[in-house]
């Protein structure tokens, strides 16, 4: 249940991140993000990053954190797998015994 929820959030963050990167204005093109006329700056026109860059940083951070959380959850799920435990039990039971001398 938790793994499915985190996976869904991870996919949505990935889609939003892709869209926001494609919308941004690059240094040598107009970009879709420049349709409003002028850039909206969070810290005024003197510097700082525009709104799309801030959103990109946040989504990128969430994307990396989500991939880490997914890998941890999947590792825990694999370690507690019933199938894996059954295979290990069978291997222990079928190992040949050394003959007694």
C-alpha positions in Angstrom: 0.0 0.0 0.0 2.7 2.5 1.0 4.9 1.4 -1.9 2.1 2.0 -4.4 1.3 5.5 -2.9 5.0 6.5 -3.0 5.3 5.2 -6.5 2.3 7.2 -7.7 3.7 10.4 -6.1 7.1 9.7 -7.7 5.5 9.4 -11.2 3.5 12.6 -10.7 6.6 14.5 -9.5 8.5 13.2 -12.5 5.8 14.4 -14.9 5.5 17.8 -13.3 9.3 18.1 -13.3 9.4 17.3 -17.0 6.7 19.8 -17.8 8.3 22.6 -15.8 11.7 22.0 -17.5 10.1 22.1 -20.9 8.3 25.4 -20.1 11.4 27.2 -18.9 13.0 29.9 -21.0 16.6 29.0 -22.1 19.4 31.5 -22.6 19.1 31.5 -26.4 15.4 31.0 -27.1 12.1 32.5 -26.2 10.7 29.4 -24.5 7.1 28.8 -23.5 7.7 30.3 -20.1 8.1 33.8 -21.6 4.5 34.0 -22.9 3.5 36.5 -20.2 5.9 39.2 -21.6 8.4 39.6 -18.8 9.8 37.2 -16.2 8.3 37.2 -12.8 11.2 37.4 -10.3 10.9 36.3 -6.7 13.5 38.7 -5.5 12.9 41.6 -7.8 14.6 42.3 -11.2 18.0 42.7 -9.6 18.8 39.0 -9.4 17.7 35.7 -8.0 15.9 32.9 -9.7 12.6 33.1 -11.4 9.6 31.2 -10.3 10.1 28.3 -12.7 13.7 27.8 -11.5 12.5 27.6 -7.9 9.9 25.1 -8.8 12.4 23.1 -10.7 14.8 22.9 -7.7 12.0 21.8 -5.4 10.7 19.2 -7.8 14.2 17.9 -8.4 14.8 17.6 -4.7 11.5 15.8 -4.2 12.4 13.5 -7.2 15.7 12.5 -5.8 14.3 12.0 -2.3 11.5 9.9 -3.8 13.9 7.7 -5.6 15.8 7.1 -2.3 12.6 6.3 -0.4 11.4 3.9 -3.2 14.7 2.0 -3.1 14.6 1.7 0.7 11.0 0.5 0.6 11.7 -2.0 -2.2 14.7 -3.4 -0.4 12.7 -3.9 2.8 10.0 -5.6 0.7 12.5 -7.9 -0.9 14.0 -8.9 2.4 10.6 -9.8 3.9 9.4 -11.6 0.8 7.6 -14.9 1.6 8.9 -16.4 -1.6 12.5 -15.6 -0.7 12.0 -17.1 2.7 10.6 -20.3 1.2 13.5 -20.7 -1.2 16.0 -20.2 1.7 14.1 -22.8 3.8 14.2 -25.4 1.0 17.9 -24.9 0.4 18.6 -25.5 4.0 16.5 -28.7 4.1 17.9 -30.1 0.8 21.6 -29.6 1.6 23.3 -33.0 1.7 24.5 -34.2 5.1 28.1 -35.2 5.5 28.4 -39.0 6.1 29.2 -39.9 9.7 32.5 -41.8 10.1 
